[in-house]
Amino acid sequence: MTTVQANLTYYQQVNERVRALNDSEITIENVIGQRYLGCGSSGRTITINGTPGNGLGQYLRGSTIEVFGNAQEAVGDTMDEGEIIVHGSVGDACGYGMRGGRIFIEGDCGYRGGIHMKAYEQHFPVIVIGGKAGSFLGEYQAGGLILVLGIGQDGAYPAGNFCGTGMHGGKIVLRCDQASAGLPPQVLVSPASEDDLRHIAPYVKDYCRYFGGDPDALLAQQYFVLTPNPEAGYHQLYTYEA
């Protein structure tokens, strides 16, 4: 394993050094807002201690990135595969255009988490948020799963306003006592079925494996599932099929 000291080094120099390493296991210490760490990486395990800046794991192609701290905006932007694990909270636009892989967030997520997420063939993107999410969660979502566990919310609705605006694929699952009554018309909401709970169970178990907690206790709570409303979508933007 190779250790890189970030400190106050400019982000471009830190990234150049990391990319030049032959080691598959890398630890980056004392990260203070350096951007684009792990961008496009494959076949590596990268541990980050500190607070990475924007674009952590952009275009990730199979590496695992684990952050012991918070992360800023655009975590996992357009990632294809791999895993990002954040022992803290993340900023806005986490998983923007995400096409595959998994992001686990111990705490909260800012605005527009999962915007433009999409799934294709074997690629199925997943974002698991332990706490709450900001407004516009899953905006224009086209595929994949966003799971918000609402830990620490005492059963309150764990997302902001306009959840699922423009949603036309995929699924958002929220743990809360009651679903929001003010969801956009593009969204249908229903209590989670047994099939829904079976689908999310592996992700809840992995969340607890990374961050602690009792998966059985979490799965025993009330969940609501948000899916696209085919009668209220933006039909003028869709490809016509007879």
C-alpha positions as CSV (number, residue, x, y, z in Angstrom):
1,M,0.0,0.0,0.0
2,T,1.2,3.5,-0.9
3,T,0.4,6.6,1.1
4,V,0.1,10.0,-0.5
5,Q,0.1,13.2,1.6
6,A,-2.2,15.8,0.2
7,N,-2.0,18.6,2.7
8,L,-2.1,21.9,0.8
9,T,-0.8,20.4,-2.5
10,Y,-2.7,21.6,-5.6
11,Y,-5.3,19.1,-6.7
12,Q,-3.7,18.5,-10.1
13,Q,-0.4,17.5,-8.6
14,V,-2.1,15.1,-6.1
15,N,-4.0,13.4,-8.9
16,E,-1.0,13.1,-11.1
17,R,0.9,11.4,-8.4
18,V,-1.9,9.0,-7.7
19,R,-2.3,8.1,-11.3
20,A,1.4,7.4,-11.7
21,L,1.5,4.9,-8.9
22,N,1.6,1.2,-9.8
23,D,0.1,0.1,-6.4
24,S,-3.5,-1.0,-6.4
25,E,-4.0,0.0,-2.8
26,I,-3.6,3.7,-2.1
27,T,-4.2,5.9,0.9
28,I,-4.5,9.7,0.6
29,E,-3.9,11.5,3.9
30,N,-4.8,15.0,5.0
31,V,-7.1,15.8,2.1
32,I,-8.2,19.4,2.2
33,G,-10.7,20.0,-0.7
34,Q,-8.6,18.5,-3.5
35,R,-10.9,17.9,-6.5
36,Y,-11.3,14.9,-8.9
37,L,-9.7,12.3,-6.7
38,G,-10.0,8.8,-8.2
39,C,-11.5,10.3,-11.4
40,G,-11.8,7.5,-14.0
41,S,-10.0,5.0,-11.8
42,S,-10.3,1.2,-12.2
43,G,-8.9,-1.7,-10.4
44,R,-7.8,0.2,-7.3
45,T,-8.8,0.6,-3.6
46,I,-8.4,4.2,-2.6
47,T,-8.8,5.3,1.0
48,I,-9.2,9.0,1.7
49,N,-8.8,10.7,5.1
50,G,-10.1,14.2,5.1
51,T,-12.5,16.2,2.9
52,P,-12.3,15.6,-0.8
53,G,-13.4,18.4,-3.1
54,N,-15.8,18.4,-6.1
55,G,-15.9,15.5,-8.5
56,L,-14.7,12.7,-6.2
57,G,-14.8,9.5,-8.3
58,Q,-16.1,11.1,-11.5
59,Y,-16.3,8.5,-14.3
60,L,-15.3,5.8,-11.9
61,R,-14.7,2.5,-13.8
62,G,-14.5,-0.1,-11.1
63,S,-12.3,1.1,-8.2
64,T,-13.5,1.3,-4.6
65,I,-13.1,4.7,-2.9
66,E,-13.7,5.0,0.8
67,V,-13.8,8.4,2.5
68,F,-13.3,8.9,6.2
69,G,-14.9,12.4,6.3
70,N,-17.4,14.4,4.4
71,A,-17.3,15.0,0.6
72,Q,-18.2,18.0,-1.5
73,E,-20.3,18.2,-4.7
74,A,-20.7,15.8,-7.6
75,V,-19.5,12.6,-5.9
76,G,-19.6,9.8,-8.4
77,D,-20.6,12.1,-11.3
78,T,-21.3,9.8,-14.4
79,M,-19.6,6.8,-12.7
80,D,-19.9,3.5,-14.6
81,E,-19.0,0.9,-12.0
82,G,-17.3,0.5,-8.7
83,E,-18.1,1.7,-5.2
84,I,-17.9,5.0,-3.2
85,I,-18.3,4.8,0.6
86,V,-18.5,8.1,2.5
87,H,-18.3,8.0,6.3
88,G,-19.9,11.4,6.5
89,S,-22.2,13.6,4.4
90,V,-22.0,14.7,0.8
91,G,-22.9,17.9,-1.1
92,D,-25.1,18.5,-4.1
93,A,-25.5,16.5,-7.3
94,C,-24.2,13.2,-5.9
95,G,-24.4,10.6,-8.5
96,Y,-25.2,13.0,-11.3
97,G,-25.8,11.0,-14.5
98,M,-24.6,7.9,-12.7
99,R,-24.7,4.8,-15.0
100,G,-23.6,2.0,-12.7
101,G,-21.9,1.2,-9.4
102,R,-22.9,2.0,-5.9
103,I,-22.6,5.0,-3.6
104,F,-23.1,4.6,0.2
105,I,-23.4,7.7,2.3
106,E,-23.5,7.4,6.1
107,G,-25.0,10.8,6.7
108,D,-26.9,13.3,4.5
109,C,-27.0,14.2,0.9
110,G,-27.4,17.7,-0.6
111,Y,-29.7,18.9,-3.4
112,R,-30.3,17.0,-6.6
113,G,-28.9,13.7,-5.5
114,G,-29.2,11.1,-8.3
115,I,-30.2,13.6,-11.0
116,H,-30.3,11.9,-14.4
117,M,-29.4,8.5,-13.0
118,K,-29.9,5.8,-15.6
119,A,-29.6,2.0,-16.0
120,Y,-28.6,0.0,-19.0
121,E,-28.5,-3.8,-19.5
122,Q,-26.3,-5.1,-16.6
123,H,-25.5,-1.7,-15.3
124,F,-27.7,-0.7,-12.3
125,P,-26.7,2.4,-10.3
126,V,-27.5,2.5,-6.6
127,I,-27.3,5.4,-4.1
128,V,-27.9,4.7,-0.4
129,I,-28.3,7.7,1.9
130,G,-28.3,7.0,5.6
131,G,-29.8,10.3,6.8
132,K,-31.8,12.7,4.7
133,A,-31.6,14.2,1.2
134,G,-32.2,17.7,-0.1
135,S,-34.7,19.0,-2.6
136,F,-34.9,17.6,-6.2
137,L,-33.8,14.1,-5.2
138,G,-34.0,11.9,-8.2
139,E,-34.7,14.7,-10.6
140,Y,-35.2,13.3,-14.1
141,Q,-34.2,9.9,-12.8
142,A,-34.3,7.3,-15.7
143,G,-33.1,4.2,-13.9
144,G,-31.5,2.6,-10.8
145,L,-32.3,2.9,-7.1
146,I,-32.1,5.7,-4.6
147,L,-32.7,4.5,-1.0
148,V,-33.0,7.0,1.8
149,L,-33.0,5.4,5.2
150,G,-33.9,8.5,7.2
151,I,-31.7,7.5,10.2
152,G,-32.0,10.1,12.9
153,Q,-35.2,11.6,11.4
154,D,-37.6,10.0,13.9
155,G,-39.9,8.8,11.1
156,A,-40.1,12.2,9.4
157,Y,-40.1,12.4,5.6
158,P,-36.4,12.3,4.8
159,A,-36.3,14.3,1.5
160,G,-36.7,17.9,0.6
161,N,-39.1,19.5,-1.9
162,F,-39.8,18.4,-5.5
163,C,-38.6,14.8,-5.0
164,G,-38.7,12.9,-8.3
165,T,-39.5,15.9,-10.5
166,G,-39.4,14.7,-14.1
167,M,-38.8,11.1,-13.0
168,H,-39.3,8.6,-15.9
169,G,-37.5,5.5,-14.7
170,G,-36.0,3.7,-11.7
171,K,-37.2,3.8,-8.1
172,I,-36.8,6.0,-5.0
173,V,-37.4,4.2,-1.6
174,L,-37.8,6.3,1.5
175,R,-38.0,5.1,5.1
176,C,-40.6,7.2,6.9
177,D,-43.9,7.0,8.8
178,Q,-45.9,8.8,6.1
179,A,-45.2,9.7,2.5
180,S,-45.2,13.3,1.5
181,A,-48.5,14.7,0.2
182,G,-46.8,17.3,-2.1
183,L,-44.9,15.1,-4.6
184,P,-44.7,16.2,-8.3
185,P,-47.3,14.8,-10.7
186,Q,-44.6,12.7,-12.4
187,V,-44.4,10.5,-9.3
188,L,-46.5,7.7,-8.0
189,V,-46.1,6.7,-4.3
190,S,-47.1,3.5,-2.5
191,P,-46.2,1.6,0.6
192,A,-43.3,-0.8,0.1
193,S,-44.3,-4.4,-0.8
194,E,-42.6,-7.6,0.3
195,D,-40.9,-7.7,-3.1
196,D,-39.7,-4.1,-2.6
197,L,-38.2,-5.0,0.8
198,R,-36.5,-8.0,-0.6
199,H,-35.0,-5.8,-3.3
200,I,-33.6,-3.2,-0.8
201,A,-32.5,-5.7,1.9
202,P,-29.0,-6.4,0.5
203,Y,-28.3,-2.6,0.3
204,V,-29.5,-2.1,3.9
205,K,-27.3,-4.9,5.0
206,D,-24.3,-3.5,3.2
207,Y,-25.0,0.0,4.7
208,C,-24.9,-1.5,8.2
209,R,-21.8,-3.5,7.4
210,Y,-20.0,-0.3,6.4
211,F,-21.3,2.1,9.0
212,G,-22.9,-0.1,11.8
213,G,-26.5,-0.6,12.7
214,D,-29.1,-3.4,12.8
215,P,-30.4,-4.2,9.3
216,D,-33.3,-6.2,10.6
217,A,-34.5,-3.3,12.7
218,L,-34.2,-1.0,9.8
219,L,-36.1,-3.3,7.4
220,A,-38.9,-3.7,10.0
221,Q,-39.8,-0.1,9.6
222,Q,-42.3,1.6,7.1
223,Y,-41.0,2.4,3.6
224,F,-42.6,4.2,0.7
225,V,-41.7,3.6,-3.0
226,L,-41.7,6.3,-5.6
227,T,-42.0,5.3,-9.2
228,P,-42.7,7.2,-12.4
229,N,-46.3,8.1,-13.3
230,P,-46.7,7.2,-17.0
231,E,-49.8,9.4,-17.3
232,A,-48.0,12.6,-16.2
233,G,-44.5,12.4,-17.7
234,Y,-42.9,14.8,-20.1
235,H,-44.1,12.9,-23.1
236,Q,-42.9,15.4,-25.7
237,L,-39.3,14.4,-24.7
238,Y,-39.8,10.7,-25.2
239,T,-39.1,8.5,-28.2
240,Y,-42.3,7.4,-29.8
241,E,-43.0,3.6,-29.8
242,A,-46.1,2.2,-31.5
